[in-house]
Amino acid sequence: MSLLKTQYVNDNDTNLEEKKYRDDHDKLLYDCYRRPNARSSDENYDIGNDIRDFHLRDTIMPEKLFKVIIIGDPTVGKTAFVKRYVQKSYSREYKGTVGVDFALKIIKVSETETIKLQLWDIAGQERFTWMTRVYYKDAHGCVIMFDLSNKNSFLNTLKWKKDVDAKCTQVDGGPIPCMLLGNKCDLPQRQIDQLDIEAFYKENNFIGWTETSAKDGLMVNDSMQFLINSMMGQYNDETDQPELVKLSGPNAETKKSCSFC
């Protein structure tokens, strides 16, 4: 069975489709709470279509549920990134996301604390942008991804960041934590200078940035852990900064390729 379940969008009768997605969104969150507990931090499973009415969020189970949206232009590697993070695998075959794909990762923080990380892999095509407000609903964190070998995908991250900030905020009205990821660092044809990325993330209120490779797995887990730490800190109303992680890789000594190295 495929890990990711695609929710298809019909461009006809958009009002009915938007209502359907809002209903499914709430039911999906409820379904996450009602599933049996995972046995380990590496257990992953389909969310699927067995969804019920959602009324009791945050009261049914002690686990923390964090919804993370993964956004960016088409072909930057969002789906490959999610697959690498959740399934620890990579496929060269490209299949564009239609609407949104879902994945769930169970993370055991301690003997008494478990996180259910709900990942929403959102299609980057413009024909799906009318649904982003529904997709972003109740998100706790965000990954905005670009392709290091495609300069336009980097320039468009500002559009994605503004879209998130306008449609998704925390209870206090502030922006949700957003991580900026430059994917495909394994490719030689780089088009974006690291100094430009460094300046851009600071100017636009990202919590951090790093280069990643969904193909090789470089910085995939570390970048997500950094985002989780930030969400956990806000969840617990902590003022301390998330614990920093170190870049591991062949270029760590010669150039800075993340903001938290």
Backbone as JSON, one array per atom type, in Angstrom:
{
  "sequence": "MSLLKTQYVNDNDTNLEEKKYRDDHDKLLYDCYRRPNARSSDENYDIGNDIRDFHLRDTIMPEKLFKVIIIGDPTVGKTAFVKRYVQKSYSREYKGTVGVDFALKIIKVSETETIKLQLWDIAGQERFTWMTRVYYKDAHGCVIMFDLSNKNSFLNTLKWKKDVDAKCTQVDGGPIPCMLLGNKCDLPQRQIDQLDIEAFYKENNFIGWTETSAKDGLMVNDSMQFLINSMMGQYNDETDQPELVKLSGPNAETKKSCSFC",
  "N": [[0.85, -1.2, 0.0], [0.52, 2.2, -0.8], [2.32, 4.82, 0.8], [1.55, 7.5, 0.76], [-1.5, 9.16, 0.4], [-3.45, 10.44, -2.13], [-5.46, 13.28, -2.38], [-7.79, 14.2, -4.63], [-8.37, 17.04, -6.69], [-11.05, 18.69, -8.11], [-11.52, 20.89, -10.67], [-13.95, 21.88, -11.38], [-16.98, 23.23, -10.02], [-16.03, 24.6, -7.62], [-16.73, 25.62, -5.1], [-18.15, 23.57, -3.77], [-16.11, 21.68, -3.7], [-14.21, 22.97, -2.1], [-15.55, 23.09, 0.36], [-15.74, 20.34, 0.84], [-13.03, 19.7, 1.19], [-12.43, 21.16, 3.48], [-14.05, 19.86, 5.35], [-12.92, 17.27, 5.2], [-10.37, 17.84, 6.08], [-10.65, 18.45, 8.86], [-11.72, 16.03, 9.73], [-9.61, 14.37, 9.13], [-7.59, 15.16, 10.93], [-8.8, 14.37, 13.31], [-8.9, 11.62, 12.87], [-6.22, 10.96, 13.04], [-5.73, 11.04, 15.77], [-7.32, 8.93, 16.66], [-6.18, 6.57, 15.78], [-4.35, 3.53, 16.5], [-1.61, 3.59, 18.87], [1.76, 4.06, 17.78], [4.44, 1.66, 17.7], [7.1, 2.3, 17.67], [9.56, 4.91, 17.03], [10.0, 4.9, 14.36], [7.83, 3.95, 13.04], [5.51, 4.13, 10.48], [2.55, 4.99, 8.66], [-0.3, 4.7, 6.45], [-2.59, 7.4, 6.18], [-5.03, 7.39, 4.86], [-8.5, 6.83, 3.92], [-10.35, 6.34, 5.87], [-12.17, 8.12, 7.66], [-13.57, 10.1, 10.26], [-16.12, 12.03, 12.04], [-14.96, 15.08, 13.44], [-14.41, 16.34, 16.54], [-13.13, 16.47, 18.98], [-10.48, 17.4, 19.29], [-7.2, 17.59, 20.69], [-7.93, 16.52, 23.14], [-8.27, 13.82, 23.31], [-6.03, 12.0, 23.25], [-2.77, 11.87, 24.82], [-0.64, 12.45, 23.16], [1.31, 14.77, 21.23], [0.24, 16.53, 18.42], [1.49, 17.66, 15.44], [1.04, 19.6, 12.65], [2.58, 19.91, 9.58], [3.22, 21.8, 6.76], [4.38, 21.31, 3.46], [5.73, 23.17, 1.03], [6.23, 24.84, -2.17], [7.66, 25.48, -5.45], [6.69, 23.47, -8.36], [8.42, 20.36, -8.93], [10.65, 20.74, -7.28], [11.31, 18.89, -5.42], [9.71, 18.13, -3.24], [7.97, 15.93, -2.65], [9.79, 13.81, -2.84], [11.44, 14.51, -0.74], [9.73, 14.2, 1.49], [9.24, 11.46, 1.28], [11.83, 10.43, 1.66], [12.26, 11.27, 4.3], [10.19, 10.04, 5.76], [9.93, 7.34, 4.85], [12.53, 6.64, 4.45], [13.64, 6.28, 1.91], [14.24, 6.57, -1.66], [13.15, 7.55, -4.88], [13.74, 7.7, -8.36], [11.76, 8.15, -10.14], [9.46, 10.5, -11.31], [6.44, 11.84, -10.27], [3.97, 14.05, -10.46], [2.43, 15.85, -7.77], [-1.01, 15.79, -7.1], [-3.15, 18.09, -6.04], [-3.0, 17.46, -2.88], [-0.82, 15.48, -0.88], [-0.65, 13.18, 1.85], [1.21, 12.3, 4.76], [2.23, 10.49, 7.67], [4.28, 10.61, 10.48], [5.56, 8.98, 13.25], [7.07, 10.0, 16.17], [9.07, 9.2, 18.8], [9.7, 10.93, 21.53], [10.41, 10.69, 24.21], [10.16, 8.32, 26.95], [7.67, 8.87, 27.84], [6.53, 10.63, 26.09], [5.23, 11.36, 22.95], [5.28, 12.3, 19.55], [3.07, 13.04, 16.95], [3.61, 13.58, 13.75], [2.26, 15.26, 11.21], [2.4, 15.41, 7.82], [1.9, 17.52, 5.14], [2.07, 17.41, 1.88], [2.05, 19.63, -0.52], [0.74, 20.42, -3.69], [2.54, 22.22, -6.21], [1.65, 23.54, -8.45], [0.03, 26.25, -10.12], [-2.71, 25.99, -10.52], [-3.73, 24.88, -8.27], [-3.61, 26.73, -6.28], [-5.82, 28.06, -5.3], [-6.78, 26.52, -3.32], [-5.11, 26.69, -1.16], [-5.56, 28.01, 1.29], [-7.26, 26.28, 2.62], [-5.63, 24.0, 2.77], [-3.56, 24.98, 4.38], [-4.74, 25.29, 6.82], [-4.74, 25.3, 10.34], [-2.04, 24.63, 10.54], [1.07, 23.97, 12.13], [3.7, 24.36, 11.52], [6.03, 24.99, 8.81], [7.58, 24.06, 5.76], [9.38, 25.54, 3.27], [10.42, 25.01, 0.1], [13.06, 25.04, -2.32], [14.78, 24.6, -5.47], [18.15, 24.17, -5.78], [19.37, 24.27, -8.22], [17.76, 25.75, -9.79], [17.02, 28.89, -10.29], [14.69, 30.45, -10.44], [12.88, 29.05, -8.86], [13.87, 29.58, -6.37], [13.53, 32.39, -6.21], [10.78, 32.46, -6.19], [10.13, 31.59, -3.68], [9.62, 33.67, -1.97], [7.06, 34.48, -2.68], [5.63, 32.22, -1.83], [6.15, 32.33, 0.92], [4.9, 34.74, 1.68], [2.29, 34.02, 1.09], [1.78, 31.99, 2.97], [2.13, 33.44, 5.38], [0.01, 35.21, 5.18], [-2.24, 33.61, 5.28], [-2.08, 31.79, 7.34], [-1.67, 31.75, 10.7], [-0.38, 31.92, 14.09], [-1.97, 31.51, 17.33], [-1.56, 33.91, 18.67], [-1.41, 35.64, 16.59], [0.98, 35.85, 15.29], [3.46, 34.75, 12.82], [3.62, 31.31, 11.69], [6.3, 29.0, 12.42], [8.69, 28.84, 9.87], [10.7, 26.94, 7.75], [13.4, 27.24, 5.51], [14.4, 25.49, 2.75], [16.95, 24.47, 0.6], [16.93, 22.34, -1.87], [18.37, 19.45, -3.58], [21.16, 19.58, -3.41], [23.06, 17.83, -4.16], [23.47, 18.04, -6.84], [25.57, 19.4, -9.44], [25.17, 21.81, -10.84], [24.74, 24.51, -9.57], [22.7, 27.4, -9.0], [22.21, 29.39, -7.21], [23.64, 31.57, -4.91], [25.12, 31.0, -1.73], [25.37, 33.12, 0.08], [23.39, 34.84, -0.75], [21.13, 33.34, -0.09], [21.42, 33.25, 2.67], [21.09, 35.97, 3.38], [18.5, 36.34, 2.47], [16.85, 34.61, 4.02], [17.06, 35.76, 6.53], [15.94, 38.28, 6.13], [13.29, 37.7, 5.67], [12.04, 36.43, 7.76], [12.35, 33.64, 8.28], [12.89, 30.7, 10.26], [15.22, 29.41, 9.91], [17.66, 28.07, 7.55], [18.76, 25.59, 5.22], [20.82, 23.55, 3.08], [19.71, 20.68, 1.32], [19.53, 17.2, 0.4], [17.35, 15.18, -1.01], [17.79, 12.9, -2.4], [20.28, 11.82, -1.47], [19.84, 11.97, 1.21], [20.95, 13.95, 2.78], [20.94, 16.18, 5.44], [18.21, 15.98, 5.77], [16.8, 14.72, 7.95], [17.93, 16.27, 10.0], [17.13, 18.92, 9.4], [14.36, 18.73, 9.66], [14.21, 18.02, 12.35], [15.12, 20.35, 13.53], [13.02, 22.09, 12.89], [10.95, 20.81, 14.28], [11.86, 21.1, 16.92], [11.57, 23.86, 17.15], [8.78, 24.15, 16.91], [8.0, 22.66, 19.13], [9.07, 24.23, 21.16], [7.47, 26.5, 20.98], [5.03, 25.34, 21.48], [5.27, 24.56, 24.13], [5.55, 27.0, 25.22], [8.09, 28.09, 25.55], [11.07, 30.05, 25.92], [13.64, 29.59, 25.19], [16.03, 29.03, 22.58], [15.79, 26.61, 19.9], [17.67, 23.56, 20.11], [20.79, 23.59, 18.51], [21.91, 22.05, 15.49], [24.55, 20.25, 13.89], [26.06, 20.52, 10.71], [26.69, 17.74, 8.73], [28.82, 16.45, 6.35], [30.56, 16.5, 3.15], [31.27, 19.15, 2.62], [31.33, 20.61, 4.92], [33.47, 21.81, 6.24], [34.43, 23.72, 4.55], [32.56, 25.54, 3.57], [29.67, 27.42, 4.49], [26.59, 25.98, 4.66], [24.15, 26.04, 5.85], [21.93, 27.7, 8.13], [22.07, 27.06, 10.75], [24.4, 25.79, 11.33]],
  "CA": [[0.0, 0.0, 0.0], [1.3, 3.43, -0.88], [2.33, 5.6, 2.03], [0.86, 8.77, 0.59], [-2.82, 9.09, -0.21], [-3.73, 11.67, -2.84], [-6.82, 13.83, -2.42], [-7.87, 14.82, -5.94], [-9.11, 18.3, -6.78], [-11.83, 18.88, -9.33], [-11.6, 22.32, -10.91], [-15.37, 22.25, -11.52], [-17.75, 23.35, -8.78], [-14.99, 24.79, -6.61], [-17.29, 25.85, -3.77], [-18.41, 22.28, -3.15], [-14.83, 21.03, -3.44], [-13.56, 23.62, -0.96], [-16.24, 22.62, 1.56], [-15.34, 18.95, 1.05], [-11.67, 19.66, 1.72], [-12.47, 21.63, 4.86], [-14.58, 18.77, 6.16], [-11.95, 16.18, 5.25], [-9.24, 18.3, 6.88], [-10.96, 18.26, 10.27], [-11.87, 14.6, 9.98], [-8.28, 13.78, 9.06], [-6.93, 15.41, 12.2], [-9.43, 13.5, 14.3], [-8.5, 10.25, 12.58], [-4.86, 10.76, 13.53], [-5.79, 10.77, 17.2], [-8.03, 7.7, 16.96], [-5.45, 5.39, 15.36], [-3.56, 2.93, 17.57], [-0.29, 4.16, 19.06], [2.85, 3.39, 17.1], [5.32, 0.93, 18.6], [8.45, 2.87, 17.68], [9.64, 6.22, 16.39], [10.15, 4.74, 12.93], [6.63, 3.36, 12.46], [4.77, 5.05, 9.64], [1.43, 4.29, 8.06], [-1.22, 5.5, 5.66], [-3.73, 8.05, 6.81], [-6.14, 6.72, 4.19], [-9.8, 7.48, 3.78], [-11.25, 5.96, 6.96], [-12.21, 9.34, 8.44], [-14.8, 10.27, 11.02], [-16.39, 13.39, 12.49], [-13.88, 15.6, 14.28], [-14.93, 17.3, 17.52], [-12.47, 16.38, 20.28], [-9.05, 17.6, 19.14], [-6.37, 17.95, 21.85], [-8.44, 16.0, 24.4], [-8.45, 12.37, 23.28], [-4.8, 11.31, 23.58], [-1.76, 12.79, 25.32], [0.38, 12.75, 22.17], [1.26, 16.06, 20.55], [0.07, 16.45, 16.98], [1.97, 18.83, 14.72], [0.81, 19.59, 11.2], [3.61, 20.64, 8.84], [2.95, 21.9, 5.33], [5.57, 21.33, 2.62], [5.3, 23.92, -0.15], [7.27, 25.3, -3.08], [7.34, 25.29, -6.86], [6.72, 22.08, -8.83], [9.67, 19.66, -9.26], [11.78, 21.07, -6.41], [11.64, 17.7, -4.65], [8.94, 18.06, -1.99], [7.51, 14.56, -2.41], [10.98, 13.0, -2.58], [11.9, 14.86, 0.6], [8.84, 13.54, 2.45], [9.48, 10.01, 1.19], [13.11, 10.17, 2.31], [12.12, 11.5, 5.74], [9.24, 9.11, 6.38], [10.19, 5.96, 4.46], [13.97, 6.43, 4.3], [13.87, 5.75, 0.57], [14.25, 7.57, -2.73], [12.83, 7.03, -6.21], [14.02, 8.64, -9.44], [10.54, 8.37, -10.91], [8.74, 11.71, -10.93], [5.0, 11.87, -10.45], [3.53, 15.3, -9.85], [1.37, 15.77, -6.77], [-2.31, 16.34, -7.5], [-3.81, 18.6, -4.85], [-2.16, 17.32, -1.68], [-0.55, 14.14, -0.36], [-0.5, 13.16, 3.3], [2.0, 11.25, 5.4], [2.28, 10.63, 9.12], [5.47, 10.03, 11.09], [5.49, 8.9, 14.7], [8.39, 10.27, 16.76], [9.09, 8.98, 20.24], [10.6, 11.91, 22.12], [10.87, 10.1, 25.46], [9.32, 7.19, 27.34], [6.31, 9.34, 28.14], [6.13, 11.68, 25.16], [5.22, 10.98, 21.55], [4.81, 13.31, 18.6], [2.52, 12.63, 15.67], [3.95, 14.63, 12.79], [1.42, 15.13, 10.02], [3.06, 16.12, 6.73], [1.03, 17.83, 4.01], [2.86, 17.68, 0.67], [1.07, 20.4, -1.29], [1.11, 20.61, -5.09], [3.07, 23.55, -6.47], [1.07, 24.13, -9.65], [-0.83, 27.41, -9.85], [-4.14, 25.65, -10.56], [-4.16, 24.43, -6.95], [-3.4, 27.77, -5.27], [-7.1, 28.49, -4.71], [-7.07, 25.65, -2.19], [-4.05, 26.73, -0.14], [-6.09, 28.4, 2.6], [-7.77, 25.05, 3.24], [-4.49, 23.14, 3.06], [-2.75, 25.57, 5.45], [-5.53, 25.42, 8.05], [-4.26, 24.68, 11.58], [-0.65, 24.19, 10.45], [1.95, 24.41, 13.21], [5.0, 24.66, 10.96], [6.05, 25.03, 7.35], [8.82, 23.94, 5.0], [9.32, 26.12, 1.93], [11.55, 24.37, -0.58], [13.42, 25.44, -3.67], [15.78, 23.77, -6.14], [19.4, 24.94, -5.88], [19.76, 24.37, -9.63], [16.7, 26.49, -10.48], [16.96, 30.18, -9.6], [13.31, 30.92, -10.34], [12.23, 28.4, -7.72], [14.32, 30.32, -5.19], [12.86, 33.69, -6.22], [9.36, 32.26, -5.89], [9.89, 31.27, -2.27], [9.04, 34.86, -1.33], [5.61, 34.38, -2.92], [5.11, 31.18, -0.95], [6.22, 32.8, 2.31], [3.84, 35.73, 1.86], [1.02, 33.31, 1.06], [1.63, 31.34, 4.27], [1.96, 34.46, 6.42], [-1.3, 35.85, 5.03], [-3.34, 32.66, 5.45], [-1.89, 30.87, 8.45], [-0.99, 32.4, 11.81], [-0.53, 31.32, 15.39], [-3.06, 32.06, 18.13], [-1.25, 35.3, 19.0], [-1.37, 36.42, 15.37], [2.31, 35.8, 14.69], [3.62, 33.73, 11.78], [4.07, 29.99, 12.11], [7.71, 28.81, 12.08], [8.93, 28.37, 8.5], [12.06, 26.53, 7.43], [13.73, 27.4, 4.1], [15.28, 24.39, 2.34], [17.47, 24.42, -0.77], [17.08, 20.91, -2.17], [19.2, 18.99, -4.71], [22.54, 20.04, -3.25], [23.94, 16.83, -4.77], [23.68, 18.39, -8.24], [26.69, 20.35, -9.58], [24.82, 23.06, -11.51], [24.12, 25.45, -8.62], [22.38, 28.72, -9.54], [21.95, 30.35, -6.12], [24.77, 31.74, -4.0], [24.75, 30.8, -0.33], [25.25, 34.41, 0.75], [22.06, 35.36, -1.09], [20.16, 32.59, 0.71], [21.58, 33.68, 4.06], [20.46, 37.28, 3.53], [17.06, 36.22, 2.2], [16.13, 33.98, 5.14], [17.02, 36.72, 7.63], [15.05, 39.38, 5.78], [11.9, 37.26, 5.5], [11.51, 35.83, 8.99], [12.44, 32.19, 8.39], [13.61, 30.31, 11.48], [16.52, 28.9, 9.51], [17.72, 27.51, 6.21], [19.84, 24.64, 4.98], [20.8, 22.77, 1.85], [19.33, 19.29, 1.54], [19.47, 16.29, -0.74], [16.41, 14.07, -0.8], [18.4, 11.72, -3.02], [21.31, 11.27, -0.59], [19.41, 12.06, 2.61], [21.74, 14.95, 3.5], [20.26, 17.21, 6.21], [16.75, 15.8, 5.77], [16.36, 14.53, 9.33], [18.38, 17.4, 10.82], [16.3, 20.1, 9.15], [13.04, 18.49, 10.26], [14.34, 18.06, 13.8], [15.21, 21.77, 13.88], [11.66, 22.63, 12.84], [10.2, 20.21, 15.39], [12.3, 21.78, 18.14], [10.96, 25.19, 17.18], [7.35, 23.98, 17.19], [7.89, 22.21, 20.51], [9.34, 25.37, 22.02], [6.28, 27.35, 21.0], [3.96, 24.57, 22.11], [5.49, 24.59, 25.57], [5.7, 28.4, 25.61], [9.46, 28.26, 26.02], [11.78, 31.17, 25.3], [14.96, 29.15, 24.75], [16.14, 28.68, 21.18], [15.94, 25.18, 19.68], [19.04, 23.07, 20.12], [21.36, 23.66, 17.18], [22.49, 20.82, 14.98], [25.73, 20.47, 13.08], [26.03, 19.97, 9.37], [27.65, 16.69, 8.43], [28.91, 16.29, 4.91], [31.89, 16.77, 2.62], [31.58, 20.57, 2.49], [31.09, 21.27, 6.2], [34.63, 22.57, 6.69], [34.85, 24.71, 3.58], [31.56, 26.56, 3.31], [28.48, 27.34, 5.32], [25.45, 25.65, 3.83], [22.92, 26.1, 6.62], [21.94, 28.82, 9.08], [22.23, 26.58, 12.12], [25.59, 24.94, 11.38]],
  "C": [[0.88, 1.25, 0.0], [1.21, 4.2, 0.43], [1.47, 6.84, 1.91], [-0.47, 8.56, -0.14], [-3.14, 10.43, -0.85], [-5.2, 12.03, -2.74], [-6.94, 14.62, -3.72], [-8.77, 16.05, -5.92], [-9.8, 18.37, -8.13], [-12.01, 20.37, -9.54], [-13.04, 22.79, -11.1], [-16.03, 22.31, -10.16], [-16.83, 23.53, -7.58], [-15.54, 25.03, -5.22], [-17.56, 24.54, -3.05], [-17.11, 21.57, -2.81], [-14.14, 21.64, -2.22], [-14.22, 23.17, 0.34], [-15.84, 21.18, 1.88], [-13.96, 18.88, 1.68], [-11.62, 20.16, 3.16], [-12.99, 20.54, 5.79], [-13.57, 17.65, 6.31], [-10.74, 16.56, 6.1], [-9.49, 18.04, 8.35], [-11.09, 16.78, 10.61], [-10.52, 13.9, 9.99], [-7.53, 13.97, 10.36], [-7.5, 14.51, 13.29], [-8.99, 12.06, 14.11], [-7.1, 9.96, 13.1], [-4.85, 10.42, 15.01], [-6.37, 9.38, 17.49], [-7.27, 6.45, 16.55], [-4.64, 4.83, 16.52], [-2.19, 3.57, 17.66], [0.75, 3.37, 18.29], [3.76, 2.72, 18.12], [6.72, 1.52, 18.67], [8.43, 4.18, 16.94], [9.71, 6.1, 14.88], [8.89, 4.19, 12.26], [5.84, 4.42, 11.72], [3.63, 4.29, 8.99], [0.58, 5.26, 7.26], [-2.22, 6.21, 6.55], [-5.01, 7.5, 6.18], [-7.43, 7.51, 4.22], [-10.78, 7.11, 4.87], [-11.32, 7.12, 7.94], [-13.58, 9.53, 9.07], [-14.99, 11.74, 11.41], [-15.34, 13.8, 13.5], [-14.45, 16.64, 15.23], [-14.04, 17.43, 18.75], [-10.97, 16.58, 20.2], [-8.41, 18.05, 20.44], [-6.89, 17.39, 23.16], [-8.46, 14.48, 24.45], [-7.2, 11.63, 23.75], [-3.75, 12.31, 24.02], [-0.71, 13.16, 24.29], [0.19, 14.16, 21.59], [1.11, 15.8, 19.06], [0.53, 17.75, 16.36], [1.7, 18.62, 13.23], [1.86, 20.47, 10.54], [3.25, 20.63, 7.36], [4.27, 22.02, 4.58], [5.17, 21.99, 1.31], [6.51, 24.4, -0.94], [6.85, 25.01, -4.51], [7.33, 23.81, -7.24], [8.15, 21.62, -9.12], [10.86, 20.04, -8.38], [12.17, 19.9, -5.52], [10.88, 17.53, -3.35], [8.53, 16.62, -1.66], [8.68, 13.64, -2.12], [11.53, 13.26, -1.18], [11.05, 14.15, 1.66], [9.08, 12.04, 2.45], [10.79, 9.63, 1.87], [12.97, 10.27, 3.82], [11.27, 10.42, 6.4], [9.61, 7.65, 6.11], [11.67, 5.6, 4.37], [14.31, 5.8, 2.94], [13.79, 6.88, -0.45], [13.93, 6.88, -4.05], [13.12, 8.1, -7.25], [12.76, 8.98, -10.25], [9.81, 9.6, -10.39], [7.26, 11.56, -11.26], [4.47, 13.08, -9.71], [2.39, 15.09, -8.87], [0.11, 16.44, -7.29], [-3.04, 16.78, -6.24], [-2.89, 18.54, -3.65], [-2.0, 15.85, -1.36], [-0.32, 14.24, 1.14], [0.44, 12.04, 3.72], [2.04, 11.53, 6.89], [3.51, 9.93, 9.65], [5.33, 10.11, 12.6], [6.89, 9.06, 15.26], [8.29, 10.1, 18.26], [10.15, 9.89, 20.86], [11.22, 11.36, 23.4], [9.95, 8.93, 25.79], [7.87, 7.6, 27.56], [5.77, 10.34, 27.13], [6.29, 11.21, 23.72], [4.67, 12.12, 20.7], [4.25, 12.61, 17.37], [2.73, 13.79, 14.7], [3.19, 14.37, 11.49], [1.99, 16.02, 8.92], [2.1, 16.28, 5.55], [1.91, 18.28, 2.84], [1.93, 18.31, -0.36], [1.59, 20.65, -2.71], [1.54, 22.06, -5.34], [2.47, 24.24, -7.69], [0.07, 25.23, -9.29], [-2.31, 27.03, -9.8], [-4.65, 25.15, -9.22], [-4.05, 25.53, -5.89], [-4.7, 28.24, -4.63], [-7.46, 27.65, -3.49], [-6.1, 25.83, -1.03], [-4.57, 27.14, 1.23], [-6.64, 27.19, 3.34], [-6.62, 24.15, 3.64], [-3.69, 23.65, 4.26], [-3.44, 25.54, 6.81], [-4.92, 24.62, 9.2], [-2.83, 24.15, 11.5], [0.16, 24.77, 11.6], [3.33, 24.82, 12.7], [4.98, 24.49, 9.46], [7.47, 24.8, 6.84], [8.57, 24.55, 3.63], [10.59, 25.7, 1.21], [11.79, 24.98, -1.95], [14.52, 24.51, -4.18], [17.03, 24.62, -6.34], [19.87, 25.1, -7.32], [18.74, 25.14, -10.46], [16.48, 27.81, -9.75], [15.53, 30.69, -9.45], [12.59, 30.3, -9.14], [12.64, 29.06, -6.41], [13.61, 31.68, -5.1], [11.39, 33.56, -5.83], [9.09, 31.89, -4.44], [9.32, 32.47, -1.51], [7.53, 34.87, -1.5], [4.98, 33.35, -1.98], [5.1, 31.63, 0.52], [5.12, 33.81, 2.59], [2.47, 35.06, 1.89], [0.75, 32.63, 2.41], [1.35, 32.37, 5.36], [0.58, 35.1, 6.37], [-2.44, 34.91, 5.42], [-3.22, 31.78, 6.68], [-1.07, 31.55, 9.54], [-1.19, 31.6, 13.09], [-1.67, 32.02, 16.15], [-2.82, 33.53, 18.43], [-1.16, 36.19, 17.77], [-0.03, 36.42, 14.67], [2.41, 34.7, 13.65], [4.01, 32.38, 12.37], [5.54, 29.82, 11.72], [7.87, 28.19, 10.7], [10.41, 28.09, 8.3], [12.27, 26.66, 5.92], [14.75, 26.33, 3.72], [15.65, 24.51, 0.87], [17.8, 22.98, -1.12], [17.97, 20.7, -3.4], [20.62, 19.53, -4.61], [23.54, 19.01, -3.8], [24.24, 17.14, -6.23], [24.77, 19.46, -8.38], [26.29, 21.72, -10.11], [24.07, 24.02, -10.6], [23.88, 26.8, -9.29], [22.17, 29.78, -8.47], [23.14, 30.38, -5.18], [24.3, 31.62, -2.55], [24.6, 32.11, 0.43], [23.89, 35.05, 0.46], [20.98, 34.65, -0.27], [20.21, 33.05, 2.16], [20.88, 35.02, 4.3], [18.95, 37.18, 3.39], [16.32, 35.65, 3.4], [16.03, 34.94, 6.32], [16.01, 37.83, 7.37], [13.57, 38.99, 5.82], [11.4, 36.36, 6.61], [11.37, 34.3, 8.92], [13.18, 31.86, 9.68], [15.0, 29.78, 11.16], [16.48, 28.4, 8.08], [18.85, 26.48, 6.17], [19.71, 24.06, 3.59], [20.47, 21.32, 2.2], [19.49, 18.5, 0.24], [18.52, 15.16, -0.4], [16.98, 12.78, -1.37], [19.38, 11.05, -2.07], [20.92, 11.27, 0.87], [20.13, 13.11, 3.42], [20.84, 16.0, 4.13], [18.73, 17.09, 6.21], [16.24, 15.67, 7.2], [16.73, 15.73, 10.21], [17.5, 18.63, 10.64], [14.91, 19.93, 9.76], [13.11, 18.52, 11.78], [14.43, 19.5, 14.29], [13.83, 22.41, 13.9], [10.82, 22.09, 13.99], [10.56, 20.88, 16.7], [11.66, 23.16, 18.27], [9.48, 25.1, 17.51], [7.13, 23.54, 18.64], [8.1, 23.37, 21.48], [8.14, 26.3, 22.11], [5.11, 26.64, 21.67], [4.07, 24.65, 23.63], [5.7, 26.0, 26.11], [7.08, 28.66, 26.21], [10.1, 29.43, 25.28], [13.15, 30.77, 24.81], [14.92, 28.81, 23.27], [16.24, 27.17, 21.03], [17.42, 24.79, 19.69], [19.58, 23.04, 18.7], [21.92, 22.3, 16.79], [23.64, 21.18, 14.07], [25.58, 19.82, 11.72], [27.08, 18.89, 9.24], [27.66, 16.49, 6.93], [30.26, 16.73, 4.42], [32.26, 18.24, 2.59], [31.49, 21.32, 3.81], [32.25, 22.15, 6.61], [34.95, 23.73, 5.77], [33.81, 25.79, 3.31], [30.34, 26.34, 4.18], [27.28, 27.08, 4.43], [24.18, 25.45, 4.65], [23.05, 27.21, 7.65], [22.18, 28.37, 10.5], [23.4, 25.62, 12.24], [26.53, 25.41, 12.49]]
}
